[in-house]
Amino acid sequence: MSFFGELYLRSTLPFLSEDTTAKEVAYLAGSFEDLQVPGPVVDLGCGHGRHAARLNAAGPLAGRVVGLELDALSLQERLPGFPAVRADLRSLPFRTGSLAGAYAWYSTLFVFSDEEHVTVLRDVARCLKPGGRLVLHSVPYDRLASQPEASFSTRLPDGSLLEEESRFDAVRGRDEGHRRLTRPDGRVLSGRYAIRYYPLADLTQLLEFTGFSMRWVHGGLEGEPPSGASTDLIVGAELRHG
């Protein structure tokens, strides 16, 4: 079973509160508020569209957001109010120089190999217009390195049992885990995942190598600088000229 399918959708939705979504949407809206480049902004890995639906309805990105998602179930159950395409992040279906911006939340772009991450970012750069903007959200490498092992078991509101174990390999920068969701009807969804977390210096180098210039680095949704206590790593980058 693919991890980023029904398993991911059913096991993450209960944790995405209204307050969390509202704060993330406000951050993203602010990130693109001064964007002077016309054209669409794509939600890379939009899932069921909790960001895209709101951003497309009001604010600086109203009427400009397009979702991209590979999982058919997430698209089928997505919130109304924004267009979406089904496609793989490693082969974007957009014309060269057709997008004003893009954003990806929860390390969405970094679930492949290091070589594929270069391919993905270069393809994003291909699709952006000059001055186009990319916003990426992840978790600080140092935070994972300080707590490399994690496990939990909890009951979700619908009665499902969610169990997960993970271990972060600081040398390889990969968090590998197994998630198991036992549904109220006894059906079991399980899958493994591997997510790449880059130290900030390495992420900066990766973005520059693939055609971007770093504009900002934040350690949280209030725009604060990163610190040892940060739970988020959010970067804004711009397509480099020349």
KEKE-3310 file (N, C-alpha, C; in steps of 0.2 Angstrom, whole numbers, plus 5000, padded with zeros to 4 digits):
npx = (5004:5003:5010:5007:4992:4976:4979:4988:4979:4968:4974:4980:4971:4963:4971:4973:4968:4956:4961:4975:4975:4970:4981:4992:4987:4986:5000:5005:4997:5003:5016:5015:5010:5017:5020:5024:5023:5012:5000:4996:4998:5004:4999:5009:5007:4994:4984:4969:4966:4966:4973:4974:4960:4956:4965:4963:4950:4950:4960:4977:4980:4968:4958:4969:4975:4981:4979:4990:4991:4994:4987:4972:4961:4962:4960:4947:4940:4943:4941:4929:4931:4943:4954:4961:4974:4979:4994:5012:5024:5037:5036:5031:5015:5015:5017:5033:5039:5026:5020:5017:5021:5024:5020:5024:5020:5024:5036:5033:5040:5051:5051:5057:5072:5088:5093:5082:5076:5083:5079:5065:5065:5072:5063:5052:5058:5059:5046:5042:5040:5051:5057:5048:5041:5045:5039:5043:5040:5046:5053:5065:5081:5090:5081:5075:5087:5090:5081:5080:5072:5055:5039:5021:5005:4988:4970:4959:4946:4936:4937:4947:4963:4978:4995:5012:5030:5046:5062:5076:5089:5103:5115:5112:5101:5088:5072:5064:5050:5036:5018:5003:4986:4971:4955:4938:4930:4938:4947:4964:4976:4992:5009:5025:5037:5049:5057:5066:5076:5085:5099:5100:5110:5113:5101:5099:5110:5106:5094:5100:5108:5098:5093:5087:5086:5089:5076:5070:5071:5062:5057:5045:5027:5025:5034:5046:5064:5074:5078:5085:5074:5064:5050:5047:5053:5054:5056:5058:5060:5067:5065:5081:5088:5096)
npy = (4994:5011:5024:5037:5039:5033:5029:5039:5050:5047:5046:5058:5068:5070:5077:5089:5104:5117:5129:5127:5125:5138:5147:5142:5145:5159:5162:5158:5166:5178:5176:5177:5189:5201:5197:5201:5195:5190:5177:5159:5150:5136:5123:5111:5095:5095:5088:5085:5098:5109:5120:5126:5128:5138:5149:5151:5157:5169:5184:5188:5178:5175:5166:5162:5150:5133:5116:5102:5085:5068:5057:5049:5047:5058:5069:5066:5068:5081:5098:5110:5123:5126:5123:5107:5096:5079:5073:5068:5073:5073:5075:5088:5095:5107:5121:5128:5142:5146:5148:5158:5156:5144:5132:5121:5110:5103:5095:5090:5089:5081:5067:5058:5051:5058:5062:5063:5074:5084:5084:5087:5100:5107:5106:5113:5125:5127:5128:5141:5158:5172:5179:5172:5163:5152:5143:5133:5121:5113:5102:5106:5100:5098:5097:5084:5077:5078:5071:5056:5045:5039:5035:5030:5028:5029:5033:5038:5050:5044:5031:5023:5015:5022:5018:5021:5020:5027:5032:5043:5044:5053:5054:5051:5059:5055:5051:5037:5027:5017:5016:5012:5009:5005:5002:5006:4996:4985:4984:4985:4998:5000:5006:5011:5024:5036:5051:5065:5076:5091:5099:5116:5123:5114:5113:5126:5126:5116:5122:5133:5127:5122:5132:5143:5157:5161:5169:5171:5164:5156:5151:5148:5150:5164:5171:5171:5170:5156:5144:5135:5130:5129:5123:5122:5124:5135:5141:5154:5156:5162:5162:5162:5175:5174)
npz = (5000:4996:5006:5005:5003:5005:5018:5023:5022:5030:5043:5046:5045:5057:5065:5060:5064:5065:5069:5067:5053:5049:5054:5046:5033:5034:5035:5023:5014:5017:5013:5000:4997:4992:4980:4964:4951:4939:4937:4939:4955:4962:4972:4978:4980:4986:4993:5002:5000:5010:5012:4999:4995:5004:5001:4988:4988:4994:4998:4994:4984:4978:4967:4960:4963:4960:4962:4964:4965:4968:4973:4971:4979:4988:4980:4976:4987:4990:4996:4990:4978:4971:4957:4951:4947:4943:4946:4945:4957:4952:4938:4932:4926:4919:4908:4903:4912:4916:4928:4943:4956:4969:4982:4995:5008:5024:5021:5008:4996:4998:4999:4991:4982:4985:4972:4965:4971:4967:4953:4955:4960:4950:4940:4946:4945:4932:4928:4933:4931:4928:4943:4950:4964:4978:4991:5005:5017:5032:5044:5057:5055:5066:5076:5074:5075:5088:5094:5089:5089:5089:5094:5095:5101:5098:5100:5087:5084:5077:5082:5077:5078:5079:5076:5077:5072:5072:5065:5065:5055:5057:5049:5036:5035:5035:5039:5044:5044:5051:5049:5056:5054:5061:5057:5062:5058:5057:5047:5041:5038:5032:5031:5025:5027:5021:5024:5019:5028:5027:5034:5037:5030:5020:5013:5008:4999:4990:4985:4979:4969:4961:4955:4962:4973:4990:5000:5012:5029:5041:5058:5062:5061:5064:5058:5065:5068:5064:5078:5091:5098:5088:5080:5067:5050:5038:5022:5010:4993:4978:4960:4952:4943:4927)
capx = (5000:5006:5009:5003:4986:4971:4982:4990:4973:4964:4977:4982:4965:4960:4976:4973:4963:4954:4966:4981:4975:4970:4987:4996:4984:4988:5007:5006:4995:5008:5022:5014:5006:5020:5022:5022:5023:5006:4999:4994:5002:5002:5000:5012:5005:4988:4980:4962:4965:4964:4976:4972:4953:4955:4969:4960:4944:4951:4967:4982:4980:4961:4957:4975:4978:4979:4981:4993:4991:4994:4982:4966:4956:4963:4957:4940:4937:4945:4937:4928:4933:4949:4955:4967:4976:4982:5001:5017:5029:5043:5035:5025:5012:5014:5022:5039:5038:5019:5018:5020:5023:5022:5022:5024:5019:5025:5041:5030:5044:5057:5050:5061:5079:5092:5094:5075:5074:5086:5075:5059:5066:5073:5056:5048:5061:5057:5039:5041:5041:5056:5054:5043:5042:5044:5039:5044:5039:5049:5055:5072:5086:5093:5076:5075:5093:5091:5076:5079:5067:5048:5033:5015:4999:4982:4964:4956:4939:4931:4938:4952:4969:4984:5001:5018:5036:5050:5069:5079:5096:5106:5120:5108:5096:5082:5067:5060:5045:5030:5012:4997:4979:4966:4949:4933:4927:4944:4952:4970:4980:4999:5014:5032:5038:5055:5057:5073:5077:5091:5102:5098:5115:5112:5095:5101:5114:5101:5090:5104:5110:5093:5091:5084:5090:5085:5074:5070:5071:5058:5057:5038:5022:5025:5040:5052:5070:5075:5082:5085:5067:5060:5047:5046:5058:5050:5060:5055:5065:5065:5069:5086:5089:5102)
capy = (5000:5017:5027:5044:5038:5033:5029:5046:5055:5045:5046:5065:5073:5071:5081:5096:5108:5123:5134:5125:5127:5145:5150:5141:5149:5166:5163:5157:5172:5183:5175:5179:5196:5206:5194:5205:5191:5187:5170:5154:5148:5129:5119:5105:5090:5099:5083:5087:5105:5113:5127:5128:5130:5145:5154:5153:5160:5176:5186:5189:5173:5173:5165:5160:5143:5127:5111:5096:5079:5061:5052:5050:5048:5065:5073:5064:5071:5088:5103:5113:5130:5127:5118:5103:5091:5074:5072:5066:5079:5072:5077:5093:5095:5114:5124:5132:5149:5147:5149:5164:5153:5137:5131:5114:5110:5096:5091:5086:5088:5078:5060:5054:5051:5065:5064:5065:5080:5089:5084:5090:5107:5110:5106:5118:5131:5127:5131:5147:5164:5176:5182:5167:5162:5145:5142:5126:5120:5106:5101:5107:5094:5098:5095:5077:5074:5078:5066:5052:5039:5041:5030:5032:5024:5033:5032:5044:5052:5039:5025:5020:5015:5024:5016:5023:5020:5030:5033:5047:5043:5059:5054:5051:5064:5052:5049:5031:5025:5013:5018:5007:5012:4999:5006:5003:4990:4980:4985:4988:5001:5001:5008:5013:5031:5039:5058:5068:5082:5094:5104:5122:5125:5109:5115:5132:5124:5113:5127:5137:5122:5120:5138:5148:5162:5161:5176:5171:5158:5157:5145:5147:5154:5171:5174:5172:5167:5149:5143:5128:5128:5130:5116:5123:5127:5138:5145:5157:5156:5165:5160:5166:5177:5172)
capz = (5000:4996:5012:5004:5000:5010:5025:5026:5022:5036:5049:5047:5045:5063:5068:5056:5067:5061:5071:5063:5046:5048:5054:5040:5027:5035:5034:5015:5011:5018:5009:4993:4997:4988:4974:4958:4945:4937:4935:4944:4960:4963:4979:4976:4985:4989:4997:5001:4998:5016:5011:4992:4995:5007:4998:4981:4989:4997:4999:4988:4979:4976:4960:4957:4966:4957:4966:4961:4969:4964:4976:4968:4984:4991:4975:4976:4993:4991:4997:4984:4977:4967:4952:4953:4942:4946:4943:4950:4958:4948:4931:4933:4919:4918:4903:4905:4913:4916:4935:4947:4962:4971:4989:4997:5015:5027:5017:5003:4990:5000:5000:4986:4983:4984:4965:4963:4974:4962:4948:4957:4961:4944:4937:4948:4943:4924:4927:4936:4928:4931:4949:4953:4971:4980:4999:5007:5024:5034:5051:5057:5055:5072:5081:5073:5077:5095:5096:5083:5089:5091:5094:5099:5099:5100:5097:5084:5086:5074:5085:5074:5082:5075:5079:5072:5075:5067:5068:5061:5053:5056:5044:5030:5035:5033:5045:5041:5049:5049:5052:5055:5056:5062:5056:5067:5055:5057:5041:5043:5033:5035:5026:5027:5023:5022:5022:5019:5031:5026:5038:5033:5025:5014:5009:5005:4994:4986:4981:4974:4964:4956:4951:4967:4978:4996:5002:5020:5033:5047:5062:5064:5058:5066:5055:5069:5065:5067:5084:5094:5100:5083:5078:5059:5046:5032:5018:5004:4988:4972:4954:4951:4936:4923)
cpx = (5004:5005:5005:4997:4981:4974:4984:4984:4969:4967:4980:4976:4963:4965:4976:4967:4962:4959:4973:4981:4974:4976:4992:4994:4986:4995:5008:5003:5000:5014:5021:5011:5010:5023:5020:5021:5015:5006:4997:5000:5000:5004:5003:5011:4999:4984:4973:4961:4963:4967:4974:4965:4952:4959:4966:4953:4945:4958:4971:4982:4973:4961:4964:4978:4976:4983:4984:4993:4990:4989:4975:4960:4956:4959:4950:4937:4939:4940:4935:4931:4940:4950:4961:4968:4980:4989:5006:5022:5035:5042:5029:5022:5011:5019:5028:5037:5030:5016:5021:5023:5021:5024:5021:5025:5021:5030:5039:5035:5050:5055:5053:5068:5082:5092:5087:5073:5077:5081:5068:5060:5068:5067:5052:5051:5059:5050:5038:5043:5047:5053:5049:5045:5040:5044:5039:5043:5042:5050:5062:5076:5088:5088:5075:5081:5094:5086:5075:5074:5060:5044:5027:5010:4993:4976:4961:4949:4934:4932:4944:4958:4975:4990:5007:5024:5041:5057:5072:5087:5100:5112:5117:5103:5089:5078:5063:5056:5040:5024:5007:4991:4974:4959:4944:4930:4932:4948:4958:4974:4987:5003:5020:5033:5046:5055:5064:5072:5084:5093:5101:5103:5115:5106:5096:5105:5110:5097:5094:5106:5105:5090:5087:5089:5085:5083:5073:5070:5067:5058:5050:5033:5021:5030:5046:5058:5071:5079:5082:5079:5062:5057:5046:5052:5054:5055:5056:5061:5062:5069:5075:5087:5096:5104)
cpy = (5006:5021:5034:5043:5038:5033:5035:5051:5053:5046:5053:5070:5075:5076:5088:5100:5114:5128:5133:5127:5135:5149:5148:5144:5156:5167:5162:5163:5178:5182:5177:5186:5201:5203:5199:5201:5189:5180:5165:5153:5141:5126:5112:5100:5093:5094:5085:5094:5110:5120:5130:5131:5137:5150:5156:5157:5168:5178:5187:5184:5171:5172:5162:5153:5137:5121:5105:5091:5073:5056:5054:5051:5055:5070:5072:5068:5078:5093:5107:5120:5131:5121:5114:5098:5085:5072:5070:5072:5079:5073:5082:5094:5103:5116:5128:5139:5151:5149:5155:5161:5146:5136:5123:5113:5103:5092:5087:5084:5083:5070:5055:5053:5058:5067:5066:5072:5086:5090:5088:5098:5110:5110:5112:5125:5132:5130:5138:5153:5168:5179:5178:5165:5155:5145:5135:5126:5113:5107:5102:5101:5093:5095:5087:5074:5073:5073:5061:5047:5041:5035:5032:5028:5028:5032:5038:5045:5047:5032:5021:5020:5016:5022:5018:5022:5023:5031:5037:5046:5050:5059:5054:5056:5061:5049:5043:5029:5020:5015:5013:5010:5006:5003:5002:4997:4984:4980:4988:4991:5002:5002:5011:5020:5032:5046:5061:5075:5085:5099:5111:5124:5120:5111:5121:5130:5120:5117:5131:5133:5121:5127:5144:5152:5162:5168:5176:5164:5159:5150:5144:5151:5161:5174:5175:5168:5160:5149:5136:5125:5128:5123:5116:5125:5129:5142:5148:5158:5159:5163:5165:5169:5175:5165)
cpz = (5000:5002:5011:5000:5005:5017:5028:5027:5029:5043:5050:5048:5052:5067:5065:5059:5063:5063:5067:5056:5045:5049:5049:5034:5028:5033:5026:5012:5012:5014:5002:4992:4993:4982:4968:4951:4944:4936:4941:4949:4962:4970:4977:4982:4989:4994:4996:5000:5004:5015:5004:4992:4998:5003:4991:4982:4991:4998:4993:4983:4977:4969:4956:4958:4962:4961:4962:4966:4965:4967:4974:4973:4987:4986:4975:4982:4995:4992:4991:4984:4974:4962:4954:4947:4946:4942:4948:4950:4954:4941:4931:4926:4917:4912:4906:4906:4913:4923:4938:4953:4963:4978:4990:5005:5018:5023:5011:4997:4992:5002:4995:4987:4982:4977:4963:4965:4970:4956:4949:4957:4955:4940:4939:4945:4935:4924:4929:4931:4931:4937:4953:4960:4973:4988:5001:5015:5026:5041:5052:5058:5062:5077:5080:5076:5084:5098:5091:5083:5092:5090:5098:5096:5102:5097:5094:5086:5083:5077:5082:5078:5077:5079:5074:5076:5070:5070:5063:5061:5052:5050:5037:5029:5033:5039:5042:5047:5046:5053:5050:5058:5055:5062:5061:5064:5054:5052:5043:5037:5036:5029:5029:5023:5025:5019:5023:5023:5030:5031:5033:5028:5019:5010:5005:4998:4988:4982:4977:4968:4959:4953:4956:4971:4984:4998:5009:5023:5039:5051:5065:5060:5059:5062:5059:5066:5068:5073:5086:5096:5094:5081:5070:5056:5039:5028:5012:4999:4982:4966:4953:4944:4933:4924)
residu = (MET:SER:PHE:PHE:GLY:GLU:LEU:TYR:LEU:ARG:SER:THR:LEU:PRO:PHE:LEU:SER:GLU:ASP:THR:THR:ALA:LYS:GLU:VAL:ALA:TYR:LEU:ALA:GLY:SER:PHE:GLU:ASP:LEU:GLN:VAL:PRO:GLY:PRO:VAL:VAL:ASP:LEU:GLY:CYS:GLY:HIS:GLY:ARG:HIS:ALA:ALA:ARG:LEU:ASN:ALA:ALA:GLY:PRO:LEU:ALA:GLY:ARG:VAL:VAL:GLY:LEU:GLU:LEU:ASP:ALA:LEU:SER:LEU:GLN:GLU:ARG:LEU:PRO:GLY:PHE:PRO:ALA:VAL:ARG:ALA:ASP:LEU:ARG:SER:LEU:PRO:PHE:ARG:THR:GLY:SER:LEU:ALA:GLY:ALA:TYR:ALA:TRP:TYR:SER:THR:LEU:PHE:VAL:PHE:SER:ASP:GLU:GLU:HIS:VAL:THR:VAL:LEU:ARG:ASP:VAL:ALA:ARG:CYS:LEU:LYS:PRO:GLY:GLY:ARG:LEU:VAL:LEU:HIS:SER:VAL:PRO:TYR:ASP:ARG:LEU:ALA:SER:GLN:PRO:GLU:ALA:SER:PHE:SER:THR:ARG:LEU:PRO:ASP:GLY:SER:LEU:LEU:GLU:GLU:GLU:SER:ARG:PHE:ASP:ALA:VAL:ARG:GLY:ARG:ASP:GLU:GLY:HIS:ARG:ARG:LEU:THR:ARG:PRO:ASP:GLY:ARG:VAL:LEU:SER:GLY:ARG:TYR:ALA:ILE:ARG:TYR:TYR:PRO:LEU:ALA:ASP:LEU:THR:GLN:LEU:LEU:GLU:PHE:THR:GLY:PHE:SER:MET:ARG:TRP:VAL:HIS:GLY:GLY:LEU:GLU:GLY:GLU:PRO:PRO:SER:GLY:ALA:SER:THR:ASP:LEU:ILE:VAL:GLY:ALA:GLU:LEU:ARG:HIS:GLY)
# end
